[in-house]
């Protein structure tokens, strides 16, 4: 069959490939430990499961749902957002529930970009930023995120001719894959930059609620005037261990929220209503639930950082997120190192180049496995590296 150029030019999603490799190795009898994906191993809250099950009993909930979500979910998101960030959103205007934040990234890009427009994308990046931009035939312009600059994009270095065609600036903090975080001054600069150059900001904040020590990430919408130029995406996958539920949200600029809703309603038929009720239950959980869960992640983070540094993988202690970002020994490319490690140990981690060329020399290691499996993985890694 003759397929479109879009499909011909679309590379395989690297985590789909990763799952295939892992399945093949497991089928061959290898004890694989995957520390590659931000897929929480901890269970969803029991109250969420209970609400899902109870609402399944109502036959009304198995009919087609509302295209843009039930009003109660909009209201729950608004309450959660104001409690967490101090920003008041209009439930029916500024909020759109999503079938996971991943789809929202693609739809938001499609609602902003025209063929030939430029999308400004920090590198390394979550690959959907590039896919979402190129799918509508926009041109990515990559902004290197360097360790010596705190993994912040140098907005002032963008050439004038590029800025003249730029329409969209992607941001992602806490960052995937580097785990970098930003302060208020960076967001203030980004919002001012967007206003000056007529840019839309899409801020992916999937890791907002995985934070450590005394740090709490802020929303770009806390900056005065940000809602005129920005939208932000949040995910219940990371926040409440609900990755399989596929629940996220788009919030911020009303025009863009409405545009994405219009696009979505022409493509999908909304979110299964029992899942929406389960999401409401999650959003009403106390902060203490988040803090108790984060204490588990903090313990794993500390274990990884200490052990990685001891075996020569230079690793900074992240303030937030589900990953550590480690520099690998010389003599390896990122891909060669992860393949070698997988062959030698059965431990699967992600090469930095899966997130763009600026990820060369690094690997991303997830904290989404039980403590004892992380301990076993680190022992295997240490033995292989020191052999």
N, C-alpha and C positions, 0 to 999 in steps of 0.2 A: 504494500500500500504506500502511496506517495504521501508523506507527512509534511506538515508546514515547516518553514524555515525556523519558526520559533522553537519547535520541538527538536529539530536537527541541531540547533545551537545551544540547547538547554543541557547542561551537564547533569549527570546523576547527582542526587542529593547525597552529600558525603556520609551522613548518618545512616541513610538507607544502605549504602555500601558497607558501612561499618557493621551494621546488624547482620548483614549477609556473611561477612567474614567470621564474625563471632559464632554464628549458627553453624557454619561449616566446621570450625575448629571444635566446637562442643560435640558435634556429631562424630568427630574423629576420636572422642574420648578425652580431650584436653579439659582440664579444670580452668576455665577462663574466668578471670576477674576483670570486669569492665568498669573502668573509671573514666569513661569517655563522655557520657551524656549527663545533662542536668535534669535527670529524670528521678524525682525524689523516691527513695526506697521506703520512706516512712509512710504510715497509713494516713488516709484522709481522716479528718475528725469524725468520731462516731456519730455525733449529732447530725452531721451532713449525710452520712449513710442512712441514718434513721429517717431523715426527712425525705430523702430520695425514695426509699422503700414505701413510706406511707402515702406519698403523693402518686405513686404508681397505681394505687388501688382505685383511684378515681378515673372512670372511663373518659371523662371530659379531657383529662390530661394527655390522652393518647391521640387526640385530634391534632390537626395542624396548629402550630403555635402562632402567636403574633409575630409579624415579620421583624419588628424592632425590639422585641422583648416585652415582658409584662411590666406594667407600671411599678409594681412592688419591687422588682429588681432594680429599675432605674432609681427608685427612692432609696433603696438600701445602699447602692453604690454612692449616691450623693452624701448620705449620712456617713458612710465609711471614709470617704475622701475628705470631708470637712473635719472629722475627728482626727484623721491621720495627718493631714497637711494644712489644716486651717483655711482651706479654699472652698468657697461655696459655689456649687454647680447647680444649674437649673436642670432638674431630672429629665424632663422630656426634650430639652434643647441641647444640652451640653454632653450627653452621655449616650453611648451606644454599646449594648452588650455584644460580644463577639463569640464565635465558635473557636475560641483560643485566640491569643493576640497575634499569632502568626498570620492568619488570614487578614487581619486588620492592617498589618504592615503592607501587604500587597495591594489591598483595596485603597488604602490611603494614598499610596504612590500613584495608582491609576487615576485617582480623583484629582491629582495635582499636576502630573506631568503630561506633556505632549511630545510626540516624536521630535527629536532634535534638541529638546531641553537637556540641561545638565543637572545631574543629581550629585551633590557633594557627599561623599561617603568616607568616613574614617576607615583607615586600614591599619590593623586587622578589623574584621567586621563579621557580624552574623550574616551568612550568605544570602538570606532573604532580602537584605537591603539591595544587593546587586540584582538579584532575580526580579524583585518587584519593580526596579527601575528599568531594566532592559526589556522586560516583557512588554512594556508600552513604548519601546524603541527610544527611550531616553539614553543619554550617554553618562556613564559613571565617571566622576573625577575623584580620584582617591587622595585622601589626606592622611599621610603617614602619622601613626601614633607611636611616638618614641619613648622609651623608658626614661631617658634623660629629661624629657619634657612632661613627665607625669602622665603619659598617654593621653595628652590633650591635643586636639587638632589645632594647627597654626592657621587660624582663619585669615590673618593678615598676609599670609604668603600666597593666597590664591590670585592668579593673574587676572587682570581686569577683563580680558576678553572671555575668560571662563565665567567670571561673575556676571558678565553681561547676558549670558545664556542660562545661568543657573536659576533654578526654580525651587529646589528642595535641598534642605540640609538635614541629613540623618544624624541623630545623636543617640547614645546608649550609655547611660550611667545609672547604677553600677554597671561597669562595662563587661561585656562578653566578647572576647575571651580573657582580657587582661586583668579583670577584677578591679580596675582603677575606679576611683570615685572623684567627684568634683565638689567644689564649694559654691556658695552663692555667687561669688564674683564671676565665675565662669559662665553660669547661666545668665547673669546680667549682661555680660559681654555678648553672648550668643544671641540673646533676644534683641539687643541693640543692633547687632550686625544684620540680623534677619530683617528688621524694620528698615534699615538703611538701604539694603539691597533687594528689597521686595521678595524675600525668601519665605517659604513655609518650613517650619521645623517639625519633624516627626521624631519625638523622643520616646524611645523604647525603654520602659522602666520595669521590665519583667522581674527584676531582682530586688524590687523596692523593699520587700519585707524580710529579706535574708541579710541581716546585718549583725555586727559583732561589737563587743566591748561597749564604748560609750557613743558610738557613731550611729546616726540614723540618716539615711539618704533623704534629700529634699526633692520635691517635685519642681520641674521647670515652671509649672503654673503658679508657683508661689511668687514669681517675679512679676511686679506690676507691668501690665501691658502684654504679658506673654500670651494670653488667650487670644489676642488679635492676630498672632502669627503662628501659634503652635497647637499641636495636639499631642497627647501622651497616651501610651498604651500600658496597661497593667494586666497581670496574668494571675489567675487563681491556681495555675499549675504549680508554680514555685511557692506562692504565698501560703496555700493551704494543702499542699500535697495532693492536688487534684488534676494531675496532668492528663489522665485518661478521660476526664469529664469534658474537656475542651471548653473552657470558659475563660474569657478575657473581657476587656473593656477598652473602648476608645473614649477619651474625654478631652474637652478643650474647645477649640474654635467651633462655634455652632455651624458655620457654613460647611466646614469640612466634615464635621460629624454627620450632618444631614446628607452630604454628597455620598459618603461611604454607606450610609443607610439606604440610599436610593440604589446604589450599585449592588449592595448585598441582596436587596429584595428582588432584584432581577436575576439573581444567581442561585440563592438558597432560599429555603422556606422557614428559616428561623431556628431557634434553639428549643429542643425538647423541653416541655414545660416542667417536668419533675426535676430536671437538672437546674433550671432557673430557681426553683424553690430551694434546692440543695445549696445553690450559690448564695442565696439570701441568708441561709443559716450560717454559712461560713463567714460571711461579711459581718455578722453580729457577734462573732467570737471575741472574747476580751483580749487585750494586748498580752496578757499573761500567757495565753496559748502560744502566741508567736515567740515570746521570750523563752519559754520552755523548749520549744522546738529548736530555736536558734542555739541554745546551750549545747544541744547534741552536735549541731553543725560546727560550732566553735571548737569543741573537743576534737573533732575530725580534722578541722583546718589546722589546729596546732600540731597534731600528729603528723600531718603531711608536710607542713612547713619545716618542722624540726628535722624530720627524716630526709627530706629532699635536700636540704642544705648540707646535711652530714654526708650524703653520698655524692656531692658535687653538682647537684642541680640547683643553681642559685634561684632562690624563691623568696619574694617579699611576702609579708603577712598581710592578706587582704582584709579590708574593713567590711566587705560585703560580698554577696554572691555565692555561687555554688562551686567555685573553681579556685585552684591556685594556678599561677602562670609561671612556669619554670624555664630558665635558660639551660640549654643542654650542653654537654661537653663538646669541645672542638673536635673536628674530624667527621662529624655527622651532619647531614641535613636533618631537618625535623622529621621528614617522612622516613628517611633511612633509620633514624633512631627509634621511632615508634614501631616500625616493622621488625627491627632487630629485637627490640624488647618483647614484642608479642611472640616472636619465634622462640626466644630463649626462656620466657617466663610464663606465657599465657596471660600476661597483664596487658590490657588494651587501654591505651590513652590516646589523646588526639594530637596530631601534629599541628603546630601553629600555622602552617601554610594552608590548612583547610579553611582558614579565615582570611586568606589573602597573603600576598607576598611579604608584607611587613611582619608576618608571623614567623618568618624563617628564623631558626635559631632558638625557638621556644616550643614547649608542649603545654597543653592544657590538661589538668588532672581534676576530675570531679570528686566532690565529697559525698556523693549520693550512693554510698554502699555502706553496709553495716560495719561497725568499728573493727570487728574481727577480720573481715575480708580486706579492709584497708590495711590492717596490720600485716596480714599474710602477703598482700601485694607488695608492700614496702620491703619486707624481708626478701622476697624474690628479686625485686629490683636491685636492692643493695648487693645481693650475692652476684647477680649478673654483671653489674657495673664494676665491681671490685675484682672480678675473676680475670 
